[in-house]
Amino acid sequence: MTNTRRFIARAVSMVLVVALPLFPLALKAQSSKASLTNPDYEAFEASSIEFVVNGEGELVQLKAEGCPRCPSELLLPKRDMNIVMGDNVLSIDEAARYQGSFALVTVEHQTGMVMKVALPQIDLNRTEGVQ
């Protein structure tokens, strides 16, 4: 009977030694999955977006018009905010070409700051009706 108890105790110890290092990985996977179902940010459609830059050409504010669900018409960008069009990340100079375009604006709930602006893919060189 003593040998059986020792065997069970060793088996349990082996399981714990193997399973405990995996526990933090399981928690991390679960938390990232939970963030997809309960995000810390929300996306809003704006019928017109304007990029406000300072004298040095830095983006300091976004003006989202036609966005009744936006927290405010004037929004502040996060320092690491991205402006994207399809798979391409645009510089503020490139994005300025699309002033007044509609956009999808992603805002972080905790700070109320803009994390990302997604612009539609528009071909400015193409003329309507010309083939």
MARBA-3410 file (N, C-alpha, C, O; in Angstrom, 1 decimal):
131
0.8,-1.2,0.0,0.0,0.0,0.0,0.9,1.3,0.0,0.5,2.2,-0.6 ~ 2.0,1.2,0.7,2.9,2.4,0.7,3.5,2.6,-0.7,3.6,3.8,-1.1 ~ 3.8,1.6,-1.4,4.3,1.7,-2.7,3.3,2.4,-3.7,3.7,3.2,-4.5 ~ 2.1,2.0,-3.5,1.0,2.5,-4.3,0.8,4.0,-4.1,0.7,4.8,-5.0 ~ 0.9,4.4,-2.8,0.8,5.9,-2.5,2.0,6.6,-3.0,1.8,7.7,-3.6
3.1,6.1,-2.9,4.3,6.7,-3.5,4.2,6.9,-5.0,4.6,7.9,-5.6 ~ 3.7,5.8,-5.7,3.6,5.9,-7.1,2.6,7.0,-7.5,2.8,7.7,-8.4 ~ 1.5,7.1,-6.8,0.4,8.1,-7.1,1.0,9.5,-6.8,0.8,10.4,-7.6 ~ 1.7,9.6,-5.7,2.3,10.9,-5.4,3.3,11.3,-6.5,3.3,12.5,-6.9 ~ 4.1,10.4,-6.9,5.1,10.8,-8.0,4.4,11.1,-9.3,4.8,12.0,-10.0
3.3,10.3,-9.6,2.6,10.6,-10.9,1.9,12.0,-10.8,2.0,12.7,-11.8 ~ 1.4,12.3,-9.7,0.8,13.7,-9.5,1.8,14.7,-9.6,1.6,15.8,-10.3 ~ 3.0,14.5,-9.0,4.1,15.5,-9.1,4.5,15.7,-10.5,4.8,16.8,-11.0 ~ 4.6,14.6,-11.3,5.1,14.7,-12.7,4.1,15.5,-13.5,4.4,16.3,-14.3 ~ 2.8,15.2,-13.3,1.7,16.0,-14.0,1.8,17.5,-13.7,1.7,18.3,-14.6
2.0,17.8,-12.4,2.1,19.2,-12.0,3.4,19.8,-12.6,3.4,21.0,-13.0 ~ 4.5,19.1,-12.6,5.7,19.7,-13.2,5.6,20.0,-14.7,6.1,20.9,-15.2 ~ 4.8,19.1,-15.4,4.6,19.3,-16.8,3.6,20.4,-17.1,3.7,21.2,-18.0 ~ 2.5,20.4,-16.3,1.3,21.2,-16.5,1.5,22.7,-16.1,1.1,23.6,-16.7 ~ 2.2,22.9,-14.9,2.3,24.3,-14.4,3.0,25.3,-15.4,2.6,26.4,-15.4
4.1,24.9,-16.1,4.7,25.9,-17.0,3.7,26.2,-18.1,3.9,27.3,-18.7 ~ 2.8,25.4,-18.5,1.9,25.6,-19.6,0.7,26.5,-19.1,0.0,27.1,-20.0 ~ 0.5,26.7,-17.8,-0.7,27.4,-17.3,-0.6,28.9,-17.8,-1.6,29.4,-18.2 ~ 0.5,29.6,-17.6,0.5,31.0,-18.1,0.2,31.2,-19.6,-0.4,32.1,-20.0 ~ 0.7,30.2,-20.4,0.4,30.2,-21.8,-1.1,30.1,-22.1,-1.7,30.8,-22.9
-1.8,29.2,-21.3,-3.2,29.1,-21.5,-3.9,30.3,-21.0,-4.9,30.7,-21.7 ~ -3.5,31.0,-20.0,-4.1,32.2,-19.6,-4.0,33.3,-20.6,-4.9,34.1,-20.9 ~ -2.8,33.4,-21.2,-2.6,34.4,-22.2,-3.4,34.2,-23.4,-4.0,35.1,-24.0 ~ -3.6,32.9,-23.9,-4.4,32.6,-25.0,-5.9,32.9,-24.7,-6.6,33.4,-25.5 ~ -6.3,32.7,-23.5,-7.7,32.9,-23.1,-7.9,34.4,-23.0,-9.0,34.9,-23.5
-7.0,35.2,-22.5,-7.2,36.7,-22.4,-7.2,37.3,-23.8,-8.0,38.2,-24.0 ~ -6.4,36.9,-24.8,-6.5,37.4,-26.1,-7.8,37.1,-26.8,-8.3,37.9,-27.6 ~ -8.3,35.9,-26.5,-9.5,35.5,-27.1,-10.6,36.3,-26.5,-11.6,36.7,-27.2 ~ -10.6,36.6,-25.2,-11.6,37.4,-24.6,-11.6,38.8,-25.1,-12.6,39.4,-25.2 ~ -10.4,39.3,-25.5,-10.3,40.7,-26.0,-11.0,40.8,-27.3,-11.4,41.9,-27.7
-11.1,39.7,-28.1,-11.8,39.8,-29.3,-13.3,39.9,-29.2,-14.0,40.5,-30.0 ~ -13.8,39.3,-28.1,-15.2,39.3,-27.9,-15.6,40.5,-27.0,-16.8,40.8,-27.0 ~ -14.7,41.1,-26.3,-15.0,42.3,-25.5,-13.9,43.3,-25.7,-13.0,43.5,-24.9 ~ -13.9,43.9,-26.9,-12.8,44.8,-27.2,-12.7,46.0,-26.4,-13.7,46.5,-25.8 ~ -11.5,46.6,-26.3,-11.2,47.8,-25.6,-11.4,49.0,-26.5,-11.0,50.1,-26.2
-11.9,48.8,-27.7,-12.0,49.8,-28.7,-13.3,49.6,-29.5,-13.9,48.6,-29.5 ~ -13.6,50.7,-30.3,-14.8,50.6,-31.1,-14.6,51.4,-32.4,-13.9,52.4,-32.4 ~ -15.2,50.9,-33.5,-15.0,51.6,-34.8,-16.3,52.3,-35.1,-17.4,51.9,-34.9 ~ -16.1,53.5,-35.6,-17.2,54.4,-36.0,-17.0,54.8,-37.5,-15.9,55.0,-38.0 ~ -18.1,54.9,-38.2,-18.1,55.4,-39.6,-18.3,56.9,-39.6,-19.2,57.4,-39.0
-17.4,57.6,-40.3,-17.5,59.0,-40.4,-17.7,59.3,-41.9,-17.0,58.8,-42.8 ~ -18.6,60.2,-42.2,-18.9,60.5,-43.7,-17.8,61.4,-44.2,-17.6,61.4,-45.4 ~ -17.1,62.1,-43.3,-16.0,62.9,-43.8,-14.9,63.0,-42.7,-15.2,63.2,-41.5 ~ -13.7,62.8,-43.1,-12.6,62.9,-42.1,-11.6,63.9,-42.6,-11.3,64.0,-43.8 ~ -11.1,64.7,-41.6,-10.1,65.7,-41.9,-9.0,65.6,-41.0,-9.2,65.3,-39.8
-7.8,65.7,-41.5,-6.5,65.5,-40.7,-6.0,66.9,-40.4,-5.7,67.7,-41.3 ~ -5.9,67.3,-39.1,-5.4,68.6,-38.7,-3.9,68.4,-38.3,-3.6,67.6,-37.4 ~ -3.0,69.1,-39.0,-1.6,69.0,-38.7,-1.1,70.4,-38.2,-1.6,71.4,-38.4 ~ 0.0,70.3,-37.4,0.6,71.5,-36.9,1.7,72.0,-37.8,1.8,71.5,-38.9 ~ 2.4,73.1,-37.5,3.4,73.7,-38.3,4.5,72.7,-38.7,5.1,72.9,-39.8
4.8,71.7,-37.9,5.8,70.8,-38.2,5.3,69.6,-39.1,6.1,68.7,-39.4 ~ 4.1,69.6,-39.4,3.5,68.5,-40.2,3.1,67.3,-39.4,2.8,66.2,-40.0 ~ 2.9,67.5,-38.1,2.5,66.4,-37.2,1.0,66.4,-37.1,0.4,67.4,-36.9 ~ 0.4,65.2,-37.1,-1.0,65.1,-36.9,-1.4,65.4,-35.5,-0.9,64.7,-34.6 ~ -2.2,66.4,-35.2,-2.6,66.7,-33.9,-4.1,66.5,-33.6,-4.4,66.5,-32.4
-4.9,66.4,-34.6,-6.3,66.2,-34.4,-7.0,65.7,-35.6,-6.5,65.8,-36.7 ~ -8.1,65.0,-35.4,-8.9,64.5,-36.5,-10.3,65.1,-36.3,-10.8,65.2,-35.2 ~ -10.9,65.5,-37.4,-12.2,66.1,-37.4,-13.1,65.1,-38.1,-13.0,64.9,-39.4 ~ -14.0,64.4,-37.4,-14.9,63.4,-38.0,-16.3,64.0,-38.1,-17.0,64.2,-37.1 ~ -16.7,64.3,-39.3,-18.1,64.8,-39.6,-19.0,63.7,-40.0,-18.5,62.7,-40.6
-20.3,63.9,-39.8,-21.2,62.8,-40.2,-21.0,61.6,-39.4,-21.1,60.5,-40.0 ~ -20.6,61.7,-38.1,-20.4,60.5,-37.3,-21.1,60.7,-36.0,-20.6,61.0,-35.0 ~ -22.5,60.4,-36.1,-23.3,60.6,-34.9,-22.9,59.7,-33.7,-23.2,60.1,-32.5 ~ -22.3,58.6,-33.9,-21.9,57.7,-32.8,-20.5,58.0,-32.2,-20.1,57.5,-31.2 ~ -19.7,58.8,-32.9,-18.4,59.2,-32.5,-18.5,59.9,-31.1,-19.4,60.6,-30.9
-17.5,59.7,-30.2,-17.5,60.3,-28.9,-17.5,61.8,-29.0,-18.0,62.5,-28.1 ~ -16.9,62.4,-30.1,-16.8,63.8,-30.3,-16.5,64.0,-31.8,-16.1,63.1,-32.5 ~ -16.8,65.2,-32.3,-16.5,65.5,-33.7,-15.0,65.8,-33.8,-14.4,65.4,-34.9 ~ -14.3,66.3,-32.8,-12.9,66.5,-32.8,-12.3,65.4,-31.9,-12.6,65.2,-30.8 ~ -11.3,64.7,-32.5,-10.7,63.5,-31.9,-9.2,63.7,-31.9,-8.6,64.3,-32.7
-8.6,63.1,-30.8,-7.1,63.2,-30.7,-6.5,61.9,-31.1,-7.1,60.8,-30.8 ~ -5.5,61.9,-31.9,-4.8,60.7,-32.3,-3.8,60.2,-31.3,-3.2,60.9,-30.6 ~ -3.8,58.8,-31.1,-2.7,58.3,-30.3,-1.4,58.5,-31.0,-1.3,58.6,-32.2 ~ -0.3,58.4,-30.3,1.0,58.7,-30.8,1.4,57.6,-31.9,2.0,57.9,-32.9 ~ 0.9,56.4,-31.7,1.2,55.3,-32.7,0.0,55.0,-33.6,0.0,53.9,-34.1
-0.8,56.0,-33.8,-2.0,55.8,-34.7,-1.6,55.5,-36.1,-0.6,56.0,-36.6 ~ -2.3,54.6,-36.8,-2.1,54.3,-38.2,-3.2,54.8,-39.0,-4.4,54.7,-38.6 ~ -2.8,55.2,-40.2,-3.8,55.6,-41.2,-3.6,54.5,-42.3,-2.5,54.5,-42.9 ~ -4.6,53.8,-42.6,-4.5,52.7,-43.6,-5.4,52.8,-44.7,-6.5,53.3,-44.6 ~ -5.0,52.3,-45.9,-5.8,52.1,-47.0,-5.6,50.7,-47.6,-4.5,50.5,-48.2
-6.5,49.8,-47.4,-6.3,48.5,-47.7,-5.2,47.9,-46.8,-5.3,48.0,-45.6 ~ -4.2,47.3,-47.5,-3.0,46.8,-46.7,-1.9,47.8,-46.5,-0.9,47.5,-45.9 ~ -2.1,49.0,-47.0,-1.0,50.0,-47.0,-1.2,51.0,-45.8,-2.3,51.5,-45.6 ~ -0.1,51.2,-45.1,-0.1,52.3,-44.1,0.4,53.6,-44.7,1.4,53.6,-45.4 ~ -0.4,54.6,-44.6,-0.1,55.9,-45.2,0.5,56.9,-44.2,0.3,56.8,-43.0
1.4,57.7,-44.8,2.0,58.8,-44.0,0.9,59.9,-43.9,-0.1,59.8,-44.7 ~ 1.1,60.9,-43.1,0.1,62.0,-43.0,0.1,62.8,-44.3,-1.0,63.3,-44.7 ~ 1.2,62.9,-45.0,1.2,63.6,-46.3,0.4,62.8,-47.3,-0.3,63.5,-48.1 ~ 0.5,61.5,-47.4,-0.3,60.7,-48.3,-1.8,60.8,-47.9,-2.6,60.9,-48.8 ~ -2.1,60.7,-46.6,-3.5,60.7,-46.2,-4.1,62.1,-46.5,-5.3,62.1,-46.7
-3.4,63.1,-46.5,-3.9,64.5,-46.7,-4.6,64.6,-48.1,-5.5,65.4,-48.3 ~ -4.2,63.7,-49.0,-4.9,63.7,-50.3,-6.3,63.3,-50.2,-7.1,63.5,-51.2 ~ -6.7,62.6,-49.1,-8.0,62.1,-49.0,-8.9,62.8,-48.0,-9.8,62.3,-47.4 ~ -8.5,64.1,-47.8,-9.3,65.0,-46.9,-10.8,65.0,-47.4,-11.0,65.1,-48.5 ~ -11.7,64.8,-46.4,-13.1,64.9,-46.8,-13.7,63.5,-47.2,-14.9,63.4,-47.4
-12.8,62.5,-47.3,-13.3,61.1,-47.6,-14.0,60.5,-46.4,-13.7,60.9,-45.3 ~ -14.8,59.6,-46.7,-15.4,58.8,-45.5,-14.3,57.9,-45.0,-13.4,57.5,-45.7 ~ -14.5,57.5,-43.7,-13.5,56.7,-43.1,-14.1,55.9,-42.0,-15.1,56.2,-41.4 ~ -13.4,54.8,-41.6,-13.7,54.0,-40.4,-12.7,54.4,-39.3,-11.5,54.2,-39.5 ~ -13.2,55.0,-38.3,-12.3,55.5,-37.2,-12.4,54.6,-36.0,-13.5,54.4,-35.5
-11.2,54.0,-35.6,-11.2,53.2,-34.4,-10.7,53.9,-33.2,-9.6,54.5,-33.2 ~ -11.6,53.9,-32.1,-11.3,54.7,-30.9,-11.1,53.8,-29.7,-11.9,52.8,-29.6 ~ -10.1,54.0,-28.9,-9.8,53.3,-27.7,-10.8,53.8,-26.6,-10.8,55.0,-26.4 ~ -11.5,52.9,-26.0,-12.5,53.3,-25.0,-11.8,54.0,-23.8,-12.3,55.0,-23.4 ~ -10.8,53.4,-23.3,-10.2,54.0,-22.1,-9.7,55.4,-22.2,-9.9,56.2,-21.3
-9.1,55.7,-23.4,-8.5,57.1,-23.5,-9.4,58.0,-24.4,-9.3,59.2,-24.3 ~ -10.3,57.4,-25.3,-11.0,58.2,-26.2,-10.2,58.6,-27.4,-10.7,59.5,-28.2 ~ -9.0,58.1,-27.5,-8.1,58.5,-28.6,-8.2,57.6,-29.8,-8.6,56.4,-29.7 ~ -7.9,58.1,-31.0,-8.0,57.3,-32.2,-6.8,56.5,-32.4,-5.6,56.9,-32.3 ~ -7.0,55.2,-32.6,-5.9,54.2,-32.8,-5.7,54.0,-34.2,-4.5,53.7,-34.6
-6.7,54.1,-35.1,-6.6,53.7,-36.5,-7.6,54.5,-37.3,-8.8,54.6,-36.8 ~ -7.3,54.9,-38.5,-8.2,55.4,-39.4,-8.1,54.6,-40.7,-7.0,54.5,-41.3 ~ -9.1,54.0,-41.1,-9.1,53.2,-42.4,-9.9,53.9,-43.4,-11.1,54.2,-43.3 ~ -9.1,54.2,-44.5,-9.7,54.9,-45.6,-10.1,53.9,-46.7,-9.5,52.9,-46.9 ~ -11.1,54.2,-47.5,-11.5,53.3,-48.6,-10.4,53.4,-49.7,-9.8,54.4,-49.8
-10.3,52.4,-50.5,-9.4,52.4,-51.6,-10.0,53.2,-52.7,-11.0,52.8,-53.3 ~ -9.4,54.3,-53.0,-9.9,55.2,-54.0,-8.8,55.5,-55.0,-7.6,55.7,-54.6 ~ -9.1,55.4,-56.3,-8.1,55.7,-57.3,-8.4,57.2,-57.8,-9.3,57.4,-58.5 ~ -7.5,58.1,-57.3,-7.7,59.5,-57.7,-7.4,59.8,-59.1,-7.8,60.9,-59.6 ~ -6.7,58.9,-59.8,-6.3,59.1,-61.2,-7.3,58.7,-62.2,-7.2,59.0,-63.4
-8.3,58.0,-61.7,-9.4,57.4,-62.6,-10.5,58.4,-62.7,-11.0,58.9,-61.6 ~ -11.0,58.7,-63.8,-12.1,59.6,-64.1,-13.4,58.8,-64.2,-13.4,57.8,-64.9 ~ -14.4,59.2,-63.6,-15.7,58.5,-63.6,-16.2,58.4,-65.1,-16.3,59.4,-65.8 ~ -16.6,57.2,-65.5,-17.2,57.1,-66.9,-16.1,56.9,-68.0,-16.5,56.5,-69.1 ~ -14.9,57.1,-67.7,-13.8,56.9,-68.7,-13.3,55.5,-68.6,-13.0,55.0,-67.5
-13.1,54.9,-69.8,-12.6,53.5,-69.8,-11.3,53.4,-70.3,-10.7,52.3,-70.4
END
